C-alpha cells in the first residue's frame, strides 16, 4: 500500500498514478489496484452535470476550506492515497485523522480517560 502523500498544486506526480474526478471514480480506481490522486478543491467545485462550478474564493474562504477538507476526508476513506492541494497542512491533518478512524493507521496520540 502506498503511503499518504500531500502535494502542492504544481508538484510533479508519478505517471503511474490515476487522477480521479469524483468519489465514484476514486472507488473504482482503488478497486482496480491503482494509486489514486485527487484534488479536493476541484471536487468541491465540480457539479454532477460536469459544470466546473464557481471559481475559487467566490463562496467564502471558510466554507471553501471546510468543503475541501471534507472532500479530502471522503476521498481518503474511499482509498485515495495522493492529495494535491494549496492547503497541505490542513489536508494532511484531515486525511491522517480519517485514516485513524478507518483503522488503517494508529492514532498519533491516545489518552485513557477515567470517568
C-alpha positions as CSV (number, residue, x, y, z in Angstrom):
1,X,0.0,0.0,0.0
2,X,1.3,3.5,-0.9
3,X,1.9,5.9,1.9
4,X,-0.2,9.1,2.0
5,X,1.2,12.0,0.1
6,X,0.1,15.6,0.2
7,X,1.4,17.6,-2.8
8,X,1.3,21.3,-3.7
9,X,-0.7,22.3,-6.7
10,X,2.3,22.4,-9.0
11,X,4.3,19.5,-7.6
12,X,5.0,16.7,-10.1
13,X,3.4,13.4,-9.7
14,X,4.2,9.9,-10.8
15,X,3.0,9.0,-14.3
16,X,1.6,5.7,-13.0
17,X,-0.9,7.5,-10.6
18,X,-4.5,7.7,-11.7
19,X,-6.3,11.1,-11.4
20,X,-9.9,10.8,-10.1
21,X,-12.5,13.5,-10.6
22,X,-15.3,12.1,-8.4
23,X,-15.8,9.8,-5.4
24,X,-17.2,7.1,-7.6
25,X,-14.0,7.3,-9.7
26,X,-11.9,7.1,-6.6
27,X,-13.6,3.9,-5.5
28,X,-13.4,2.3,-9.0
29,X,-9.7,3.1,-9.4
30,X,-8.9,1.8,-5.8
31,X,-10.8,-1.5,-6.6
32,X,-8.6,-1.8,-9.7
33,X,-5.5,-1.5,-7.5
34,X,-4.3,1.9,-8.8
35,X,-2.7,4.7,-6.7
36,X,-5.3,7.5,-6.8
37,X,-4.6,11.2,-7.0
38,X,-7.3,13.7,-6.1
39,X,-7.6,17.5,-6.0
40,X,-10.1,18.1,-3.3
41,X,-10.8,21.7,-4.3
42,X,-11.6,20.6,-7.8
43,X,-14.1,18.0,-6.4
44,X,-15.8,20.7,-4.3
45,X,-16.2,23.0,-7.3
46,X,-17.3,20.2,-9.7
47,X,-21.0,19.6,-10.2
48,X,-22.7,16.3,-11.2
49,X,-23.7,17.7,-14.6
50,X,-20.0,18.3,-15.5
51,X,-20.2,22.1,-15.0
52,X,-16.9,23.2,-13.2
53,X,-18.9,25.3,-10.7
54,X,-17.9,28.6,-9.2
55,X,-14.3,29.8,-9.3
56,X,-12.2,29.5,-6.2
57,X,-12.8,32.1,-3.5
58,X,-16.3,33.0,-4.7
59,X,-18.3,31.2,-2.0
60,X,-16.3,32.4,1.0
61,X,-12.9,31.1,2.1
62,X,-14.0,29.5,5.4
63,X,-16.8,27.5,3.7
64,X,-14.5,26.6,0.8
65,X,-11.8,25.4,3.2
66,X,-14.2,23.2,5.2
67,X,-15.6,21.8,2.0
68,X,-12.1,20.9,0.7
69,X,-11.2,19.2,4.0
70,X,-14.4,17.2,3.9
71,X,-13.8,16.2,0.3
72,X,-10.2,15.1,1.2
73,X,-11.6,13.1,4.1
74,X,-14.2,11.3,2.0
75,X,-11.6,10.6,-0.7
76,X,-9.2,9.2,1.9
77,X,-12.0,7.0,3.3
78,X,-12.6,5.7,-0.2
79,X,-8.9,4.9,-0.6
80,X,-7.2,7.8,-2.3
81,X,-3.5,8.0,-1.4
82,X,-2.3,11.2,-3.0
83,X,-3.8,14.7,-2.5
84,X,-3.0,17.8,-4.5
85,X,-3.9,21.0,-2.6
86,X,-2.9,24.6,-1.7
87,X,-3.7,23.7,2.0
88,X,-1.2,20.9,2.6
89,X,-1.1,21.2,6.4
90,X,-4.8,21.1,6.9
91,X,-5.4,18.4,4.3
92,X,-2.7,16.2,5.8
93,X,-4.3,16.5,9.3
94,X,-7.8,15.7,7.9
95,X,-6.5,12.7,5.9
96,X,-4.5,11.3,8.8
97,X,-7.5,11.6,11.1
98,X,-9.6,9.8,8.6
99,X,-7.0,7.0,8.2
100,X,-7.0,6.6,12.0
101,X,-10.8,6.5,12.2
102,X,-10.9,3.9,9.4
103,X,-8.4,1.7,11.4
104,X,-5.7,1.9,8.7
105,X,-3.3,3.9,10.9
106,X,-2.7,4.1,14.6
107,X,-3.7,7.4,16.2
108,X,-0.8,9.8,16.9
109,X,-1.8,10.3,20.5
110,X,-4.1,8.2,22.7
111,X,-5.3,9.1,26.1
112,X,-7.2,7.0,28.5
113,X,-9.9,8.8,30.4
114,X,-11.3,7.7,33.7
115,X,-14.9,8.6,34.3
